Amino acid sequence: MSVEQLRGPRGTVVQGYLGEATGSVAPDAVLLHGPARWAGLSARSWLLGQIPACEFRDRADVVVTPVPATRRLPGHCLGVLLEGAGTLQQCGPDGVDRTVLLGPDRVVLYSRSRPFRLRVRGPYRYLVLEVTPAVLGVSQEVLRTAAAADELSAAPSARVLAGLLAQLPDQFAGLSAQQRLVTADAVTGLLAGHVRAAAGAGGHRDELFEALLRWIDDRLGDPDLSPGTIAAAHHISTRQLHKVFSRHALTVAGHVRARRLALVRRDLGDPARRGEPVAAIARRWGIVDASHLSKAFRTRYGLSPREHRERAACAVGDLSTTSAR
């Protein structure tokens, strides 16, 4: 990814940090307000699995707003202020203005399709990631609800997520291809659970839900795993089972599918399993229909199982070549 900085009378437009700029104004374009003093701004982009990420560094204070032309475009960003202090302001889906304090132990989710104002005091380091419903396995409504929610930014899950993300800019290049995939899955899982809390049960524990998740995880390899068998094993009705999951913005089938696909994806990227057929890996995790696997995998990750395996193998080769030099 190539980051562009375009200076103008109102400040500097920065774009292309979360993907290639395909037109005069990229979907990620933002305006850095103030005098033309951005010579000290540095930006470093990379891909965390399917999630584009970029770290910004500068010694100067900054105010950031979206370029007006991008407001009609859907999308959400996750931000972590690794160093410095600041706030993010955005109107929530309920029409109420929200202000979120930023800091190293907090994360903030905000919408690119609504105006926002990011104020940061320098020197600072700011990490931003692009998140989508497809990658996280959540609905657009869940992301809308979580956007600019201060109570969510300070939740325990936010602290865990922020701690992991804080290490990525300096440590990611040293990870092997397999470690990168595992790290991407960990971040994706933490983030998905984090944003679901905005639409689900909140901060209190749901012991039945936790027990259901553990029981399901232990039996993902069973192709006959279904809402009926899950409910019967816990002496509840299927209606109650679905109600428990709905409290956490999940469906039973959707959760089982997401967990199976994540494990298939992990094994496909494992160099030690490179000779194992895709179908055998899928069967190990309860997926017996090859056409269903291919369609679901592409929907979830944007490429086929074989394409993912080839990409992971190429990444391992690139890392091995680099290490040998």
N, C-alpha and C positions, 0 to 999 in steps of 0.2 A: 504494500500500500504506500502511495506517495502522497505526502501531506503538502497541500498548497497554502501559501500565505499571500493574500492579495490586499495591498494597502489602498485605502480610500479616504475620503474626507471625514468620515465618521469614525474611522478606526481601521482594524484589520479583519478581513474575512479569512477564516481558517476552514478548510474543507478537505475531504479525502482521507481523513484520519481513521474512519471506520469503513472504508471501502473506496474503490476507485471512483474519481469524479468522471461522470459520463456526459456531463453537460456544463453549461456556464455556471450553474449553481448545483452543487451536490446535495443529496438529502441530509447530510450531516453538517452542512455549512452553518457556522456561527459567527457572530460579530463580536470582536474584542474591542470595547469602547476605550477611547482615550487618545492621547497624542501618539504619533508614530514613533513608538519607543520599543517595538517588539523584536529588536535585534537579538535580545537575550532569550526569547522563547524557543524552547526545543520540544519536539514531539517525536515519540517513538511508537510505532504501531506493530502489532502482531496478531495472529489468530490463536485463540484459546479454544481448540476444537472447532466448533462452528460459530464461535462468538468472537467478533472483531473487538480488539481492545487497543487503547492508546494511552500512553503516559505523557502528560504535559509538565514541563518544569519552567519556572521563571522566577526572577527575583522581584519583579514589580507587582504592585496591586493590579487587579483586573476585574472588570465587569463584563460578563458574557451574556448575550441574548441570541435567540435564533434569528437567522436571516428570514425576513417576512415570507419570501417565496417558498420556504420549506414547511411552513405551518400547516399546509394542507396535506402533508405527507405523513402516513402513520409511522409509528415507531416509538420505542422507549429506550432510555439510557439509564445505566446504573453508574453512579459516581461514588468515588471514595477519595476524600482529601487526605492524602498520606502525610503531608506536612503543611503547616499553615493553619489559618482559621478563616471561616467564611459562612455564608448562608445561601440557601437556594429558595427562591420564591416562585410559586406557581399556583394558579387557581385550580382547585380540585374539581372532580366531576360533579360535586354538589354545588358548585358555584361559589364556594368560600375560598378566599385567599389563604394559602398555607405557606408558612415559613419553616424551613428545616435547618437546624444547626448542623454544620459540617465539622468533621474531625476524624482523626485516624481510627477511632473505634466505632464509627458510624457509617452507614451506607445510605444513599438516597436514590430512589427510583423516580424518574420524571419523564413526562411525555414530550416528544418532539413536535407533536401536532398542536400543542397549546403553548402560548407565550410563557417564557420563564426568564428569571434573572438570577444569574450566579455571580455572587460577589465574593472575592477571595483576596485576602491580604498576603502579600509576598514577604519573604520568599515562600514558594509553595511547590508541591508536587501533587498533581491531580490525575487519578486514573479513571478512565471512562470506558464502559463496555456497552455494546449494543445488544439488547435482549428482545426476543420475539416470542410470541405464543408458541410457535412450532418448536423452537429449540427447547423451551422450558416445559412444554407439555401442559400449559395452562391456557385459559381462555383470555381473549382480549379484555373482557370485563374484569377479570382478576387483576390484570396489569393496570387498568384504569383506576380501580379502587385503591391500589397500593401506591399510586403515584403521589409524590410529595406528602406522604404521611409521616409526620415527625415521630409519632409513637412507634411506628414500625422501624424507623431508622435507628432507634435506641433499644430495640428488642434484643434479647440474648442471642438470637440467631444472627442478628446484624453484626454483633461483636465477633462471633465466630467467623462469619463470612469476610468481614473486614480484615481480620487477622490473616486469613489465608490469602486474600487479594493483595495485601501489603507486601508479601514476599515475592509476588510474581514478576514485577519489573526487573528485579536484579537476579532472580534465580531461574526464570523460565528457560533462558538460553542453555543452561547447563543440564536440563532434564533430557532424558532419552525420549525417543518417540513414544514408547509405551507409557513412560511416566507422564508425558504430556497429556495423553489420552485419559489416564486415570485422574490427573489433576483437573482436566476439563470436566469430566464426569462429576467429580466432587463439587466443583464450583456450581455446575448446572443443578445438581441435586439440592445443594444448600440454598441456592437462589430460588428455585422453584418452591421449596418448602417455606422459604421466607416470605415470598409474595402471596402465597396461599393464605398465610396467617391473616392478611388484611381482609379476606373474604370469608374466612372460616372461624374456627373456635377461639382465635386470639391466643392469649398467653397461657391459659390454664390447661392443665394436662387432661387428656382424654384417654383414660387407661384402657377402655375397650378398644378404641381406635388403635392404640399402640400394640395391643395384643393381636389384633387382626393383621396389622402390618407384619409383625414377626411371624405369625403362622403362615401367611401367604408367602413370605420370602423363603421359608423353609420348604415350600412345595411348588415352586415355580416350574420345576421340571415335569410336573404331572400335567399331561395334556387335558385331563378331565377336570382340572381345577375350574370351578365355576362359582357364581354367587350362591347357588343352592348348596354346594358342598361346604363352602366357607360358613354360611349361616348355620347349617346343621351342626357343624363341629363346635360352634360357640353357643348353641341352644338359643338362637334368636331367629326371627323370621327374615326372609329376604328383604321385606319392606324395611325392617329396622336396620338391616345391614346397609342398604342404600342410603338411608337417612343419616347414618353415622358418617359415611363417606361424604355425603353432600355438605355436612357441616364444615368440611375441610376443602370445599371446592373441588372435590374429586368424584369420579365414578369408579365403581369396583372394576369394571372391565378396562377402563382407561388406565388405572393404576397397574393392573396385572400386565397389560400390554407394554406400558412404559418400562416397567422393571425388566421384563423379558428382553425387550429390544436393547436396553442399556447393557445387559449382560452379554447378549450376542455381539454387540458392538465392541465391548471390551475384549472378548475372546478373539474376534476377527483381527484386532490390532495387536494381538500377542504374537511376537515372533516365534515363540515356542510352539504355537499351534498353526503355523503357516501351512503345513501339509494336511491339516484336517479339513475335510469337505465342509462347505458352508451349511449344507443340509444337516450334517451330523452335529454341528454346533447349535443349530436352531433346535434340533430335536432334544438336545440336552436341556434346553430351557423351555420345553413344552410346546414348541411351534413345529407342527408337522406338515403344514401346507407351505410349500416353497413360494408359490405365487403370492400368498398372503404376506409372507415375510418380506418379499421384495417390495411390495406396495407399501406396507406399513413402515418399513425401514426408510424408504425414500421420502415418505411423507414426514417422518420424524426428523431425519437428518439431512435431507436434500440430495442424497446419492444412494446408489444401490449397495447392497452388502459387498459385492465383489469390487465395486469402485472404492469403497471405504478400505477394504483390505489392501488393494493396490496402492492407495495413497499412503496408508500406514507403512507399507513395505518400502515405498520410495523415501519416506521420511527417515526410516531406520538407515537406509543406504546413504542418504545425505549426511546424517550424523556420523556414521562410521567413517565416511570419507574425510569429513572435517576433522575427526579425532585423529586420523592417521597422518595428517599433514604436520 
